[in-house]
Amino acid sequence: MKTIMPLAAAVLCSTLVLTGCNKAQSSINATAATEVAVPVEISVAKNGAISSSYRTTTTLTARAEAEVMAKSSGLVQKILVEEGDQVQAGQLLAVLENERQRHQLAKERAELGRLSSELTRMSEMHQRQLVSADLYEKLKWQVAAMQAAVELAELNLRETEIRAPIAGVVARRYVKAGQLISQLTPNSLFHLVSETELEAVVHLPEQQVLQAQAGQQAVLSFAGVPEVRAAVSRVAPVVDASSGTVRTTLLIDNSARQLKAGMFSQVEIKFDTRDNALLVPKRALLTLDNLPGVLVLDAESRIVRRPVTLGYTADNVVEIISGVEAGEQVVVAGHAALKEQSLVKVVSEREF
């Protein structure tokens, strides 16, 4: 009887130990069987066009503009244009009082006529050797001098007419009828601006110098105005040492006159375009060991961390040179809860 009691106690202990082990193993198996898939949003890597570009802001300026000055003194007699009027090169804008100039021109012409008649008469006498050659030559000089005086008088009269030096629009009219204009204190009478072609100056960082060249395309964006195409007209041959930038001028065709000088614009200069680049959204990018990378889904919907080599970058997409293949799924939302080999569940696919 005493021998049976210790044996029964040993059997009972063994049974309890085995039962506890079986429960622990069942718990582990249940945990493995109930692994929770993390919800993520993905995009599919695909081929498309992307450009290397530079974005900045600028202000439009007129390609040609002029301050119209008077070359003569006098009272403003007539004003023929107003602000906003389109004018052609050489068009009459205003007239100064010119009575004195007209009388002076008439006087000079009369004197030239008298001397010309006398020269004609003396020329006949000179051919007959009735007058000396010296007297004849002096009269010829007098006629030439008077001809120059007439031309000067004609110039003085023309200068009382204020004409447009360029074709454009009257941006400002400073002068008023009856105002006294003086050559001693010249002031601008009109400000003319050519609207058919505008310019925009941007300052590129010197890192972009090798990419920028004349003829490249640019896109200008305005508030309340559709996007406008432009072209790089010229790139300065030197770098501004104080700012480390290169002055680059864009030329804008404004034949429709929808743009105005002084307008503020956002500008994107496109240096190069790749039509068949492999693209993923910028949101897919992560930093893996201080290098760019993405999280890719494998065939079992598990996460694989991939380092990538980047190419051109645009607004919301980036070019992948290596590390991802076309058609692979990359995570664009839900990164925080993921690690290598995490099981995921795709809840949506984002187009880009």
Secondary structure, 3 states (H helix, E strand, C coil): CCCHHHHHHHHHHHHHHHHHHHHHHHHHHHHHHCCCCEEEEEEECEEEEEEEEEEEEEEEEECCEEEEECCCCEEEEEECCCCCCEECCCCEEEEECCHHHHHHHHHHHHHHHHHHHHHHHHHHHHHCCCCCHHHHHHHHHHHHHHHHHHHHHHHHHHCCEEECCCCEEEEEECCCCCCEECCCCCCEEEEEECCCEEEEEEEEEHHHCCCCCCCCEEEEEECCEEEEEEEEEEECCCCECCCCEEEEEEEEECCCCCCCCCCEEEEEEEEEEEEEEEEEEHHHCEEECCEEEEEEECCCCEEEEEECEEEEECCCEEEEEECCCCCCEEEEECHHHCCCCCEEEEEEECCC
